[in-house]
Amino acid sequence: MPSITKRKYMYDLVTVDGVFELDYLSSPLTIIKLNTTKVIMITRATEYRPDLVSLKEFGTYDMGWLISLHNDFLDPIYDYEIGKEVKIPNLDQYYRYYNRHSRRRR
């Protein structure tokens, strides 16, 4: 698995009501502004499926979280409703940011 999908630097693992969740709100990604490469419309095939939007746009299922974060979605599943416009972030900018900030500093 590529290190880019592990993203340990990009989230905190928190416990909410006894359930482990990934907390992106405290992520350093919230301070950067990625450019939008295009805007797509959610169809019946991609309704409630950020993983399928990620697969279609980036060739991997793993970046649905980044699309949700870029669109300020509070619910990364149910915000993907039919007819909703979704901005696709610039993945190259994300890779550059990730590579610069995820290395351990000594």
N, C-alpha and C positions, 0 to 999 in steps of 0.2 A: 504494500500500500504506500503510495507516495506521501511524503511528509506534509505536503500541502493540505491533504484532507484530514490530518490529525489535528492541526490548528490549536495545540494546547495553549499557546500564548494568547489566542484570540477569545477565550471564554473562561469562565470560572465554573467549576462543578459545585452546585449548591443543592441543599436538601430543602424541599418545600413539601410540607405535610407528609414527611417520611418518604418522599419520592425524590430520587436524584434527577436534576434537570441541568441543562446547559444554560448559563446566564451570559447572554451576549450584551446586556445593557451596560455592564461595566467594562466591556471590551474596548480596547484602544481603537478598534475600527469605527466606533461612533464619532471619532474626532476627524476622520479623513473623509473627504468627499470624492467619491469615484464618479467619473463621467458616465453618462448614460450612452450606450452604444446604439440602442434602438428601443422602441416601445412595441410590445406585443399585446394582443387581446387574448384573454383566457377563453378557451373553447370548451365544449363538453368533454373532449378528450383530455384536457389538462385541468379540469375543475378539481379543486382540492388536492392537486398533485404538484407541489413545488419540485419534487424529484424529477418528474417528467419534463417540466419546463427547463430545468437544469440540463437534462439529457439532450433535449432538442437544441438548446442554445450553446452548450459548452461541451457536449459529448460525454458527460459524466453525470451520474445521479447525485454527486456529493456537494454541489454548490447551491442547492435550493435555499439553504440558510442565508447565503450571501445575497441572493435575489430578494429574499424577505427583508433582510436588514436594509438593503438599498432602498426599498420601497416603504420603509417604516411600518411594516405590517406588525401588528401586535399578536395576531394569531397566524403562525406560519402555515396553517392548513386551510382554515375556513376563510381567510382573506382572499384566497384564489377562487373567486366566484366567476361564473360565466359572464362575459361581457366586460369584466374589469380590465383596465389597462395596467400593464406591468412594465416597469422600466428595467431594462437589462443592463447591469453594471459592466464597466470595462474590466475584464478579467486580467489583462496585462498590468493595469495599474495596481490591482489587488496583489498580484504575484510580486511586483516590485516592492510594494509596501511590506508584504509578508517577509520577503527575503531580507530586507533591511532591518526589520524589527524583531524577528523571531530567533535570531542567533543569540547565544548566551554571551553576555559581556563579562570580561574578566577584569 
